């Protein structure tokens, strides 16, 4: 798993401790049925103003699927 090459366009990346914290928050959101998955769902929630934060995977292929999300999230939520 550590030998995967990460696209240089994927920035910023979370360190190990932040990754654990993010995974805990995602698991809690899933338990409360508050989790939405996928670039399309993330776009919809950002446009509607109901997203609190967005988690993007650095190993998405092709990464261009996610590159519009930081522009949408910049003024609205943390990403």
PyMOL commands that set and color helices and strands:
alter all, ss='L'
color gray80, all
select helices_A, chain A and resi 16-31+39-48+63-65+69-73
alter helices_A, ss='H'
color red, helices_A
deselect
rebuild
show_as cartoon
